[in-house]
């Protein structure tokens, strides 16, 4: 960032913008990591179910078939990327708090959300794909 008018009072605004950018990046990264962990429960059992039938126990979402599981995960991934664009552009609101409180809030909202939303979304997409008979 560059301060073009060189007024010392702008320094506080610049620091707040920098913190907001950092919090936004951390929130999106937390969501993305937990989102990927949840998607593995759709993709891994689907990929190896034919070779290792014991991996069927990892199919905790009870997805219809390996084909619909992978297709559902890919469609969900495309939709979630589009849904995260407004959050990335707007940013996560900066609140003056300690690092532990910010981390706790970040993990609670974006970590837990990134873990729960894919399970619901992939299962719904799988149900739609199965109902439509997409092969």
TIMI-2910 file (N, C-alpha, C, CB; in pm, 1 decimal, decimal comma, always signed):
<rs>
+----------+----------+----------+----------+----------+----------+----------+----------+----------+----------+----------+----------+------+
!      n_x !      n_y !      n_z !     ca_x !     ca_y !     ca_z !      c_x !      c_y !      c_z !     cb_x !     cb_y !     cb_z ! resn !
+----------+----------+----------+----------+----------+----------+----------+----------+----------+----------+----------+----------+------+
!    +84,3 !   -117,6 !     +0,0 !     +0,0 !     +0,0 !     +0,0 !    +88,6 !   +123,6 !     +0,0 !    -95,8 !     +0,0 !   +121,4 !  Unk !
!    +39,8 !   +224,4 !    -65,4 !   +113,2 !   +349,4 !    -74,0 !    +23,8 !   +461,5 !    -22,8 !   +160,2 !   +377,1 !   -219,6 !  Unk !
!    +79,5 !   +542,5 !    +67,6 !     +7,3 !   +657,7 !   +121,3 !    +48,9 !   +779,1 !    +39,3 !    +36,8 !   +679,0 !   +275,1 !  Unk !
!    -39,0 !   +823,6 !    -52,1 !     -1,8 !   +930,1 !   -145,3 !     -7,7 !  +1070,0 !    -85,3 !    -90,8 !   +924,8 !   -264,7 !  Unk !
!    -91,7 !  +1092,9 !    +16,1 !   -102,0 !  +1229,8 !    +67,6 !    -18,1 !  +1252,9 !   +193,4 !   -246,7 !  +1262,5 !    +97,2 !  Unk !
!    +51,8 !  +1152,3 !   +241,9 !   +147,9 !  +1163,7 !   +351,8 !    +92,5 !  +1228,4 !   +478,2 !   +265,3 !  +1241,4 !   +306,1 !  Unk !
!    -29,8 !  +1198,3 !   +512,7 !    -84,0 !  +1249,4 !   +637,6 !    -74,2 !  +1139,6 !   +743,5 !   -231,6 !  +1297,2 !   +619,4 !  Unk !
!    -20,5 !  +1173,5 !   +858,6 !     -0,9 !  +1072,6 !   +962,7 !   -132,0 !  +1011,4 !  +1013,7 !    +74,0 !  +1133,7 !  +1078,4 !  Unk !
!   -241,3 !  +1082,7 !  +1002,1 !   -369,3 !  +1029,3 !  +1050,3 !   -418,8 !   +913,5 !   +963,7 !   -474,7 !  +1140,0 !  +1053,6 !  Unk !
!   -371,3 !   +905,3 !   +843,3 !   -410,9 !   +795,6 !   +753,3 !   -343,6 !   +664,0 !   +790,4 !   -377,1 !   +831,2 !   +608,8 !  Unk !
!   -239,2 !   +670,6 !   +872,3 !   -165,8 !   +550,9 !   +909,6 !   -254,9 !   +449,2 !   +980,5 !    -48,5 !   +587,6 !   +998,2 !  Unk !
!   -346,0 !   +495,5 !  +1064,3 !   -438,5 !   +405,4 !  +1134,1 !   -529,6 !   +334,8 !  +1034,0 !   -523,0 !   +483,4 !  +1237,5 !  Unk !
!   -579,6 !   +410,2 !   +935,8 !   -663,9 !   +349,7 !   +831,8 !   -586,7 !   +245,9 !   +751,5 !   -719,0 !   +457,8 !   +737,9 !  Unk !
!   -462,2 !   +274,6 !   +722,5 !   -379,9 !   +183,0 !   +643,8 !   -357,4 !    +53,5 !   +721,5 !   -244,5 !   +248,6 !   +607,0 !  Unk !
!   -330,7 !    +63,9 !   +851,1 !   -310,1 !    -54,6 !   +934,1 !   -439,1 !   -136,7 !   +941,5 !   -263,2 !    -14,2 !  +1076,2 !  Unk !
!   -555,0 !    -71,8 !   +955,4 !   -682,5 !   -143,5 !   +961,1 !   -710,8 !   -216,6 !   +830,3 !   -796,7 !    -46,4 !   +992,4 !  Unk !
!   -682,1 !   -151,9 !   +717,8 !   -702,4 !   -217,4 !   +587,4 !   -610,6 !   -338,5 !   +575,0 !   -676,3 !   -117,8 !   +470,7 !  Unk !
!   -485,8 !   -323,9 !   +618,2 !   -392,4 !   -436,5 !   +614,7 !   -438,9 !   -552,1 !   +700,3 !   -255,8 !   -392,3 !   +659,9 !  Unk !
!   -491,2 !   -523,2 !   +818,7 !   -543,4 !   -629,0 !   +905,8 !   -666,4 !   -693,7 !   +844,4 !   -577,3 !   -572,9 !  +1044,6 !  Unk !
!   -752,2 !   -614,8 !   +781,7 !   -870,8 !   -671,5 !   +718,1 !   -830,3 !   -764,1 !   +604,0 !   -963,5 !   -559,7 !   +666,3 !  Unk !
!   -730,9 !   -725,1 !   +526,1 !   -682,7 !   -812,0 !   +418,4 !   -626,2 !   -942,6 !   +473,7 !   -575,8 !   -739,8 !   +335,4 !  Unk !
!   -552,9 !   -933,0 !   +582,2 !   -493,9 !  -1051,6 !   +644,2 !   -602,1 !  -1143,4 !   +700,7 !   -395,9 !  -1010,9 !   +755,1 !  Unk !
!   -702,0 !  -1086,0 !   +767,5 !   -811,2 !  -1165,6 !   +823,0 !   -892,7 !  -1230,9 !   +711,3 !   -902,0 !  -1078,2 !   +911,2 !  Unk !
!   -916,8 !  -1158,6 !   +603,2 !   -991,7 !  -1214,3 !   +490,5 !   -916,7 !  -1331,5 !   +428,4 !  -1018,1 !  -1106,3 !   +384,6 !  Unk !
!   -787,7 !  -1313,8 !   +408,7 !   -707,4 !  -1421,8 !   +350,2 !   -706,5 !  -1543,4 !   +441,9 !   -563,2 !  -1374,1 !   +323,7 !  Unk !
!   -692,6 !  -1522,4 !   +571,8 !   -694,5 !  -1632,9 !   +667,1 !   -828,6 !  -1703,3 !   +671,4 !   -659,4 !  -1583,1 !   +804,6 !  Unk !
!   -935,9 !  -1626,2 !   +663,7 !  -1070,5 !  -1685,2 !   +667,1 !  -1095,9 !  -1770,8 !   +544,0 !  -1177,3 !  -1575,3 !   +677,1 !  Unk !
!  -1059,6 !  -1719,2 !   +427,8 !  -1079,6 !  -1795,7 !   +304,3 !   -990,8 !  -1920,5 !   +300,5 !  -1050,7 !  -1707,5 !   +182,0 !  Unk !
!   -870,0 !  -1908,9 !   +352,9 !   -780,6 !  -2024,5 !   +357,8 !   -834,7 !  -2130,7 !   +452,6 !   -639,7 !  -1981,7 !   +401,2 !  Unk !
!   -883,7 !  -2088,6 !   +569,4 !   -942,8 !  -2182,6 !   +665,0 !  -1061,6 !  -2253,4 !   +603,2 !   -985,4 !  -2110,2 !   +793,5 !  Unk !
!  -1149,9 !  -2178,0 !   +537,8 !  -1266,4 !  -2238,0 !   +473,1 !  -1222,8 !  -2336,2 !   +365,1 !  -1357,1 !  -2129,3 !   +412,8 !  Unk !
!  -1124,2 !  -2297,5 !   +286,1 !  -1079,0 !  -2382,2 !   +175,7 !  -1018,8 !  -2512,9 !   +225,3 !   -977,2 !  -2307,9 !    +90,9 !  Unk !
!   -938,6 !  -2507,5 !   +330,1 !   -875,5 !  -2629,7 !   +381,6 !   -980,2 !  -2725,3 !   +437,0 !   -772,2 !  -2595,5 !   +490,6 !  Unk !
!  -1070,6 !  -2674,5 !   +520,1 !  -1172,6 !  -2762,8 !   +576,8 !  -1270,1 !  -2810,6 !   +470,1 !  -1248,4 !  -2691,6 !   +688,5 !  Unk !
!  -1294,7 !  -2727,9 !   +370,5 !  -1379,9 !  -2764,9 !   +257,9 !  -1317,9 !  -2882,7 !   +182,5 !  -1400,7 !  -2644,1 !   +162,9 !  Unk !
!  -1187,5 !  -2877,0 !   +161,0 !  -1119,4 !  -2985,6 !    +90,7 !  -1121,3 !  -3115,0 !   +171,6 !   -975,4 !  -2946,0 !    +59,5 !  Unk !
!  -1106,3 !  -3104,5 !   +302,4 !  -1112,0 !  -3223,5 !   +387,2 !  -1248,0 !  -3291,0 !   +372,9 !  -1085,1 !  -3186,9 !   +535,1 !  Unk !
!  -1354,1 !  -3213,3 !   +375,0 !  -1488,8 !  -3269,3 !   +361,2 !  -1509,1 !  -3332,4 !   +223,1 !  -1594,3 !  -3160,2 !   +385,1 !  Unk !
!  -1453,8 !  -3270,0 !   +119,5 !  -1470,4 !  -3325,5 !    -15,5 !  -1398,8 !  -3458,3 !    -32,4 !  -1419,4 !  -3227,3 !   -119,1 !  Unk !
!  -1294,3 !  -3482,1 !    +46,9 !  -1225,2 !  -3610,4 !    +39,1 !  -1317,1 !  -3725,8 !    +77,8 !  -1101,9 !  -3609,4 !   +128,9 !  Unk !
!  -1415,6 !  -3700,9 !   +164,7 !  -1508,5 !  -3807,0 !   +202,6 !  -1603,5 !  -3841,6 !    +88,1 !  -1588,4 !  -3765,6 !   +326,1 !  Unk !
!  -1608,9 !  -3759,3 !    -13,9 !  -1687,6 !  -3792,3 !   -132,8 !  -1598,8 !  -3854,8 !   -239,7 !  -1757,6 !  -3666,8 !   -188,3 !  Unk !
!  -1479,0 !  -3803,3 !   -257,0 !  -1394,5 !  -3843,5 !   -369,8 !  -1315,7 !  -3971,5 !   -342,3 !  -1298,5 !  -3731,8 !   -404,1 !  Unk !
!  -1250,7 !  -3982,5 !   -226,4 !  -1164,9 !  -4098,7 !   -197,6 !  -1243,3 !  -4230,2 !   -202,0 !  -1098,8 !  -4082,6 !    -60,1 !  Unk !
!  -1356,7 !  -4242,1 !   -131,8 !  -1430,3 !  -4370,0 !   -143,1 !  -1474,8 !  -4399,5 !   -286,3 !  -1552,8 !  -4368,1 !    -51,6 !  Unk !
!  -1512,7 !  -4295,8 !   -360,5 !  -1558,3 !  -4315,6 !   -498,3 !  -1445,0 !  -4364,3 !   -588,0 !  -1616,7 !  -4185,8 !   -554,1 !  Unk !
!  -1324,4 !  -4311,7 !   -566,9 !  -1211,7 !  -4348,5 !   -652,2 !  -1166,7 !  -4493,0 !   -631,8 !  -1095,9 !  -4255,6 !   -626,3 !  Unk !
!  -1166,9 !  -4536,1 !   -507,7 !  -1106,6 !  -4665,7 !   -476,7 !  -1205,2 !  -4773,7 !   -435,4 !  -1007,3 !  -4648,6 !   -369,0 !  Unk !
!  -1336,0 !  -4748,0 !   -443,7 !  -1435,2 !  -4844,7 !   -397,6 !  -1427,4 !  -4975,6 !   -476,5 !  -1575,3 !  -4785,5 !   -408,8 !  Unk !
!  -1396,5 !  -4968,9 !   -603,1 !  -1386,0 !  -5090,5 !   -683,8 !  -1266,0 !  -5175,4 !   -647,4 !  -1379,3 !  -5055,0 !   -829,1 !  Unk !
!  -1156,1 !  -5112,3 !   -610,6 !  -1033,3 !  -5184,0 !   -576,7 !  -1031,8 !  -5226,3 !   -429,4 !   -911,1 !  -5096,6 !   -607,3 !  Unk !
!  -1072,8 !  -5134,3 !   -341,9 !  -1075,2 !  -5160,7 !   -197,5 !  -1218,0 !  -5144,5 !   -146,0 !   -977,8 !  -5064,9 !   -121,2 !  Unk !
!  -1296,8 !  -5250,2 !   -149,8 !  -1436,6 !  -5239,3 !   -106,4 !  -1452,5 !  -5194,4 !    +38,9 !  -1505,4 !  -5371,8 !   -124,7 !  Unk !
!  -1349,9 !  -5212,0 !   +121,7 !  -1358,4 !  -5169,8 !   +261,6 !  -1369,7 !  -5017,5 !   +274,3 !  -1235,9 !  -5219,5 !   +339,0 !  Unk !
!  -1328,5 !  -4945,4 !   +171,1 !  -1338,6 !  -4799,1 !   +175,0 !  -1483,2 !  -4751,7 !   +165,8 !  -1257,1 !  -4737,9 !    +61,9 !  Unk !
!  -1574,7 !  -4843,4 !   +141,3 !  -1716,1 !  -4805,6 !   +137,7 !  -1761,4 !  -4748,5 !   +272,1 !  -1802,7 !  -4926,7 !   +100,1 !  Unk !
!  -1693,8 !  -4785,8 !   +379,0 !  -1729,1 !  -4731,4 !   +511,3 !  -1699,2 !  -4581,9 !   +520,9 !  -1652,9 !  -4806,4 !   +621,5 !  Unk !
!  -1610,5 !  -4530,9 !   +436,0 !  -1582,8 !  -4386,9 !   +434,0 !  -1691,2 !  -4307,7 !   +361,2 !  -1448,4 !  -4360,9 !   +368,5 !  Unk !
!  -1780,6 !  -4376,3 !   +294,5 !  -1889,7 !  -4310,1 !   +223,0 !  -1998,0 !  -4270,6 !   +324,2 !  -1948,6 !  -4403,4 !   +111,0 !  Unk !
!  -1960,8 !  -4179,9 !   +414,6 !  -2052,0 !  -4142,1 !   +522,6 !  -2168,6 !  -4056,5 !   +473,9 !  -1976,1 !  -4067,6 !   +630,0 !  Unk !
!  -2157,8 !  -4003,6 !   +352,4 !  -2268,4 !  -3926,0 !   +295,9 !  -2368,0 !  -4016,3 !   +223,6 !  -2214,9 !  -3819,3 !   +199,8 !  Unk !
!  -2333,9 !  -4143,9 !   +209,7 !  -2417,9 !  -4241,1 !   +139,4 !  -2452,2 !  -4191,2 !     -1,5 !  -2547,4 !  -4268,4 !   +219,5 !  Unk !
!  -2348,3 !  -4154,8 !    -75,5 !  -2366,2 !  -4109,5 !   -212,7 !  -2401,1 !  -4228,6 !   -301,2 !  -2238,9 !  -4037,9 !   -264,6 !  Unk !
!  -2479,1 !  -4202,4 !   -404,5 !  -2538,6 !  -4308,4 !   -485,7 !  -2438,1 !  -4399,0 !   -555,0 !  -2626,8 !  -4248,1 !   -587,7 !  Unk !
!  -2342,7 !  -4339,5 !   -622,9 !  -2245,9 !  -4418,0 !   -698,7 !  -2114,2 !  -4341,6 !   -704,1 !  -2298,3 !  -4448,7 !   -842,2 !  Unk !
!  -2006,0 !  -4409,3 !   -739,6 !  -1879,0 !  -4337,3 !   -753,3 !  -1886,5 !  -4225,0 !   -856,3 !  -1768,5 !  -4433,9 !   -791,8 !  Unk !
!  -1958,9 !  -4249,4 !   -965,6 !  -1972,4 !  -4147,5 !  -1070,0 !  -2044,8 !  -4023,6 !  -1017,0 !  -2047,9 !  -4204,8 !  -1191,2 !  Unk !
!  -2156,4 !  -4045,0 !   -949,7 !  -2232,5 !  -3930,6 !   -898,6 !  -2157,5 !  -3860,7 !   -784,9 !  -2371,2 !  -3976,1 !   -850,1 !  Unk !
!  -2077,5 !  -3935,2 !   -708,4 !  -2000,5 !  -3874,5 !   -599,9 !  -1896,7 !  -3777,2 !   -654,3 !  -1932,0 !  -3982,7 !   -515,8 !  Unk !
!  -1823,1 !  -3821,9 !   -754,3 !  -1720,1 !  -3734,6 !   -811,9 !  -1784,0 !  -3617,0 !   -885,4 !  -1629,1 !  -3814,1 !   -908,0 !  Unk !
!  -1889,4 !  -3642,8 !   -961,0 !  -1958,9 !  -3535,3 !  -1031,8 !  -2017,5 !  -3433,8 !   -933,3 !  -2070,3 !  -3593,3 !  -1120,9 !  Unk !
!  -2073,2 !  -3481,6 !   -824,3 !  -2129,4 !  -3392,6 !   -722,7 !  -2021,2 !  -3306,2 !   -659,2 !  -2201,6 !  -3473,6 !   -615,0 !  Unk !
!  -1905,5 !  -3366,0 !   -629,9 !  -1795,2 !  -3290,2 !   -570,6 !  -1742,4 !  -3184,0 !   -666,8 !  -1682,0 !  -3384,7 !   -530,0 !  Unk !
!  -1733,8 !  -3218,1 !   -794,6 !  -1685,7 !  -3120,7 !   -894,2 !  -1785,2 !  -3005,5 !   -910,5 !  -1662,2 !  -3190,0 !  -1030,8 !  Unk !
!  -1912,8 !  -3037,4 !   -919,7 !  -2015,2 !  -2932,5 !   -932,2 !  -2016,3 !  -2845,1 !   -807,7 !  -2155,4 !  -2994,5 !   -955,2 !  Unk !
!  -2009,6 !  -2907,1 !   -689,1 !  -2007,3 !  -2829,3 !   -565,4 !  -1887,5 !  -2735,4 !   -562,9 !  -2004,3 !  -2922,2 !   -443,3 !  Unk !
!  -1771,5 !  -2785,5 !   -602,6 !  -1650,0 !  -2703,4 !   -603,5 !  -1666,2 !  -2582,4 !   -694,8 !  -1529,2 !  -2787,0 !   -648,1 !  Unk !
!  -1724,8 !  -2602,4 !   -811,7 !  -1746,9 !  -2490,8 !   -904,3 !  -1843,3 !  -2388,3 !   -844,6 !  -1801,5 !  -2542,5 !  -1038,6 !  Unk !
!  -1946,4 !  -2435,5 !   -777,5 !  -2044,2 !  -2344,4 !   -717,7 !  -1986,7 !  -2268,3 !   -598,1 !  -2167,7 !  -2422,2 !   -674,4 !  Unk !
!  -1905,9 !  -2334,6 !   -516,0 !  -1854,3 !  -2270,1 !   -395,4 !  -1750,3 !  -2163,9 !   -431,0 !  -1793,2 !  -2374,7 !   -300,4 !  Unk !
!  -1674,9 !  -2186,1 !   -537,1 !  -1577,8 !  -2084,2 !   -579,7 !  -1651,3 !  -1957,1 !   -619,7 !  -1490,6 !  -2135,9 !   -697,9 !  Unk !
!  -1759,3 !  -1971,3 !   -695,0 !  -1838,8 !  -1854,3 !   -735,9 !  -1901,4 !  -1787,9 !   -613,8 !  -1949,1 !  -1895,1 !   -837,1 !  Unk !
!  -1945,2 !  -1867,5 !   -517,1 !  -2008,8 !  -1811,8 !   -397,7 !  -1910,2 !  -1737,1 !   -308,6 !  -2075,3 !  -1922,2 !   -318,2 !  Unk !
!  -1782,9 !  -1774,4 !   -313,2 !  -1682,6 !  -1708,2 !   -228,3 !  -1628,0 !  -1578,9 !   -287,8 !  -1568,3 !  -1802,2 !   -202,5 !  Unk !
!  -1653,4 !  -1553,2 !   -415,2 !  -1601,3 !  -1432,0 !   -478,5 !  -1651,0 !  -1305,2 !   -410,0 !  -1639,9 !  -1429,2 !   -625,1 !  Unk !
!  -1780,9 !  -1291,3 !   -379,0 !  -1823,5 !  -1168,5 !   -308,8 !  -1757,2 !  -1150,9 !   -172,4 !  -1973,9 !  -1169,2 !   -290,9 !  Unk !
!  -1736,8 !  -1259,6 !    -99,5 !  -1669,4 !  -1250,3 !    +29,2 !  -1525,5 !  -1204,6 !    +11,6 !  -1673,6 !  -1384,7 !   +101,7 !  Unk !
!  -1459,7 !  -1257,7 !    -89,0 !  -1321,0 !  -1218,5 !   -114,1 !  -1311,2 !  -1071,0 !   -155,0 !  -1259,8 !  -1307,7 !   -223,3 !  Unk !
!  -1406,6 !  -1024,1 !   -232,6 !  -1403,9 !   -883,9 !   -276,3 !  -1443,5 !   -787,4 !   -164,9 !  -1496,5 !   -864,9 !   -395,3 !  Unk !
!  -1542,2 !   -825,3 !    -86,1 !  -1589,9 !   -739,0 !    +22,2 !  -1495,7 !   -745,2 !   +140,7 !  -1731,4 !   -778,9 !    +65,3 !  Unk !
!  -1444,0 !   -862,2 !   +169,2 !  -1354,0 !   -880,6 !   +282,2 !  -1429,2 !   -914,4 !   +409,2 !  -1270,9 !   -756,7 !   +303,5 !  Unk !
!  -1357,4 !   -972,3 !   +501,9 !  -1413,0 !  -1003,8 !   +632,7 !  -1396,1 !   -881,0 !   +719,9 !  -1344,2 !  -1129,3 !   +696,6 !  Unk !
!  -1500,8 !   -843,5 !   +789,7 !  -1499,0 !   -722,1 !   +872,0 !  -1393,5 !   -732,6 !   +980,5 !  -1636,9 !   -697,0 !   +934,8 !  Unk !
!  -1314,2 !   -626,9 !   +992,9 !  -1210,8 !   -619,8 !  +1095,9 !  -1272,9 !   -572,8 !  +1226,7 !  -1095,8 !   -525,0 !  +1052,7 !  Unk !
!  -1246,9 !   -648,4 !  +1331,3 !  -1288,4 !   -609,3 !  +1466,7 !  -1165,0 !   -610,6 !  +1553,5 !  -1399,6 !   -704,6 !  +1524,6 !  Unk !
!  -1144,5 !   -504,0 !  +1628,8 !  -1028,8 !   -497,8 !  +1717,5 !  -1045,6 !   -602,1 !  +1827,4 !  -1012,0 !   -355,1 !  +1778,2 !  Unk !
!   -962,0 !   -704,2 !  +1823,5 !   -965,9 !   -811,9 !  +1922,9 !   -828,2 !   -876,1 !  +1926,7 !  -1077,3 !   -918,1 !  +1889,5 !  Unk !
!   -807,2 !   -954,8 !  +2028,2 !   -680,2 !  -1025,1 !  +2040,2 !   -667,4 !  -1134,7 !  +1935,9 !   -665,4 !  -1083,9 !  +2179,3 !  Unk !
!   -543,8 !  -1180,2 !  +1917,1 !   -517,6 !  -1282,7 !  +1815,7 !   -592,4 !  -1411,9 !  +1846,6 !   -367,5 !  -1310,6 !  +1806,0 !  Unk !
!   -600,8 !  -1450,1 !  +1971,9 !   -670,1 !  -1574,3 !  +2009,4 !   -819,3 !  -1564,7 !  +1979,0 !   -648,6 !  -1605,1 !  +2158,8 !  Unk !
!   -878,6 !  -1448,5 !  +2005,8 !  -1022,0 !  -1430,7 !  +1978,9 !  -1049,4 !  -1432,0 !  +1828,9 !  -1072,8 !  -1298,7 !  +2040,7 !  Unk !
!   -962,7 !  -1369,9 !  +1751,3 !   -979,5 !  -1368,1 !  +1605,5 !   -965,5 !  -1509,7 !  +1549,9 !   -875,8 !  -1273,2 !  +1538,9 !  Unk !
!   -866,9 !  -1584,1 !  +1599,2 !   -847,2 !  -1721,5 !  +1553,0 !   -966,1 !  -1809,7 !  +1590,7 !   -717,9 !  -1779,6 !  +1611,6 !  Unk !
!  -1015,4 !  -1795,6 !  +1712,4 !  -1130,1 !  -1874,8 !  +1757,7 !  -1253,4 !  -1846,4 !  +1671,8 !  -1160,7 !  -1845,2 !  +1905,6 !  Unk !
!  -1278,4 !  -1718,5 !  +1645,1 !  -1392,4 !  -1678,8 !  +1561,0 !  -1375,2 !  -1732,0 !  +1418,9 !  -1407,5 !  -1524,7 !  +1558,6 !  Unk !
!  -1253,7 !  -1720,1 !  +1366,6 !  -1223,5 !  -1766,7 !  +1231,7 !  -1247,2 !  -1916,9 !  +1220,1 !  -1078,4 !  -1732,7 !  +1194,2 !  Unk !
!  -1198,7 !  -1993,8 !  +1317,9 !  -1216,7 !  -2138,8 !  +1314,1 !  -1362,5 !  -2177,8 !  +1332,1 !  -1132,0 !  -2205,0 !  +1421,4 !  Unk !
!  -1432,8 !  -2105,2 !  +1416,9 !  -1572,6 !  -2138,4 !  +1441,7 !  -1659,4 !  -2112,7 !  +1318,7 !  -1625,2 !  -2058,5 !  +1560,1 !  Unk !
!  -1643,3 !  -1996,3 !  +1258,0 !  -1728,5 !  -1959,7 !  +1144,5 !  -1681,2 !  -2025,5 !  +1014,8 !  -1731,3 !  -1807,5 !  +1127,6 !  Unk !
!  -1555,5 !  -2003,0 !   +978,6 !  -1507,3 !  -2048,6 !   +848,2 !  -1457,5 !  -2192,4 !   +850,7 !  -1397,0 !  -1958,2 !   +799,9 !  Unk !
!  -1400,5 !  -2236,0 !   +961,8 !  -1355,7 !  -2374,3 !   +971,8 !  -1471,9 !  -2470,3 !   +981,7 !  -1265,0 !  -2391,5 !  +1090,9 !  Unk !
!  -1561,7 !  -2443,8 !  +1075,1 !  -1678,4 !  -2529,9 !  +1092,0 !  -1772,1 !  -2520,4 !   +971,7 !  -1753,4 !  -2492,9 !  +1220,2 !  Unk !
!  -1788,1 !  -2399,8 !   +919,1 !  -1870,3 !  -2382,1 !   +798,5 !  -1811,9 !  -2454,9 !   +678,8 !  -1885,1 !  -2234,2 !   +765,9 !  Unk !
!  -1680,1 !  -2450,6 !   +666,2 !  -1613,5 !  -2519,2 !   +556,0 !  -1619,3 !  -2669,4 !   +568,5 !  -1470,9 !  -2475,8 !   +547,3 !  Unk !
!  -1644,9 !  -2718,3 !   +689,4 !  -1656,3 !  -2861,9 !   +709,9 !  -1800,1 !  -2909,9 !   +691,2 !  -1606,4 !  -2899,1 !   +848,9 !  Unk !
!  -1897,3 !  -2829,2 !   +729,7 !  -2038,3 !  -2869,9 !   +724,3 !  -2100,7 !  -2844,9 !   +586,2 !  -2118,3 !  -2794,9 !   +831,3 !  Unk !
!  -2076,3 !  -2729,8 !   +528,4 !  -2139,8 !  -2691,2 !   +401,7 !  -2113,7 !  -2791,9 !   +288,8 !  -2090,3 !  -2553,8 !   +359,3 !  Unk !
!  -1990,8 !  -2843,7 !   +271,4 !  -1971,1 !  -2941,7 !   +163,4 !  -2050,3 !  -3070,5 !   +182,3 !  -1825,3 !  -2975,3 !   +151,9 !  Unk !
!  -2062,5 !  -3118,5 !   +305,6 !  -2139,8 !  -3240,1 !   +327,8 !  -2284,0 !  -3221,2 !   +283,3 !  -2134,8 !  -3280,8 !   +475,2 !  Unk !
!  -2342,0 !  -3108,7 !   +319,7 !  -2480,8 !  -3079,8 !   +281,6 !  -2491,2 !  -3057,2 !   +130,7 !  -2533,6 !  -2955,9 !   +358,1 !  Unk !
!  -2401,8 !  -2973,5 !    +77,3 !  -2407,0 !  -2938,7 !    -65,1 !  -2383,6 !  -3057,0 !   -156,8 !  -2305,9 !  -2832,8 !    -95,2 !  Unk !
!  -2282,6 !  -3138,2 !   -126,4 !  -2252,1 !  -3253,2 !   -211,6 !  -2365,1 !  -3355,1 !   -206,4 !  -2119,6 !  -3318,7 !   -169,0 !  Unk !
!  -2421,0 !  -3376,5 !    -87,8 !  -2532,3 !  -3471,6 !    -76,1 !  -2653,8 !  -3423,0 !   -155,3 !  -2570,4 !  -3492,3 !    +72,3 !  Unk !
!  -2686,3 !  -3293,9 !   -146,5 !  -2799,6 !  -3239,7 !   -222,7 !  -2777,2 !  -3252,2 !   -373,0 !  -2823,2 !  -3093,0 !   -185,8 !  Unk !
!  -2656,5 !  -3221,4 !   -416,5 !  -2625,2 !  -3233,2 !   -559,9 !  -2633,1 !  -3379,0 !   -603,5 !  -2484,5 !  -3175,6 !   -590,6 !  Unk !
!  -2584,4 !  -3470,8 !   -518,2 !  -2593,3 !  -3613,7 !   -549,3 !  -2738,5 !  -3657,7 !   -562,7 !  -2523,0 !  -3696,6 !   -441,2 !  Unk !
!  -2823,9 !  -3610,3 !   -473,4 !  -2966,5 !  -3644,1 !   -482,1 !  -3028,2 !  -3591,4 !   -611,7 !  -3042,3 !  -3587,3 !   -361,1 !  Unk !
!  -2991,8 !  -3472,0 !   -651,6 !  -3043,1 !  -3414,1 !   -776,8 !  -2992,3 !  -3493,0 !   -897,5 !  -3001,3 !  -3265,3 !   -789,1 !  Unk !
!  -2864,3 !  -3523,8 !   -897,7 !  -2806,0 !  -3599,6 !  -1009,4 !  -2872,5 !  -3736,9 !  -1020,6 !  -2652,4 !  -3615,5 !   -990,8 !  Unk !
!  -2892,1 !  -3800,9 !   -907,1 !  -2955,8 !  -3933,7 !   -906,7 !  -3100,5 !  -3923,9 !   -953,4 !  -2949,9 !  -3996,7 !   -765,7 !  Unk !
!  -3172,7 !  -3821,8 !   -906,5 !  -3313,9 !  -3805,0 !   -947,5 !  -3325,2 !  -3776,8 !  -1096,2 !  -3380,1 !  -3691,1 !   -868,4 !  Unk !
!  -3229,5 !  -3703,1 !  -1152,5 !  -3232,8 !  -3672,1 !  -1295,5 !  -3183,1 !  -3788,1 !  -1380,8 !  -3149,4 !  -3548,8 !  -1323,8 !  Unk !
!  -3117,1 !  -3883,2 !  -1316,6 !  -3066,8 !  -3999,6 !  -1389,9 !  -2944,4 !  -3968,7 !  -1473,0 !  -3173,9 !  -4054,6 !  -1478,6 !  Unk !
!  -2865,1 !  -3872,4 !  -1432,5 !  -2742,4 !  -3836,4 !  -1505,9 !  -2641,9 !  -3950,0 !  -1492,6 !  -2681,2 !  -3702,2 !  -1452,6 !  Unk !
!  -2587,7 !  -3992,1 !  -1606,0 !  -2489,0 !  -4100,6 !  -1604,5 !  -2359,5 !  -4057,2 !  -1662,8 !  -2539,3 !  -4220,4 !  -1678,8 !  Unk !
+----------+----------+----------+----------+----------+----------+----------+----------+----------+----------+----------+----------+------+
</rs>
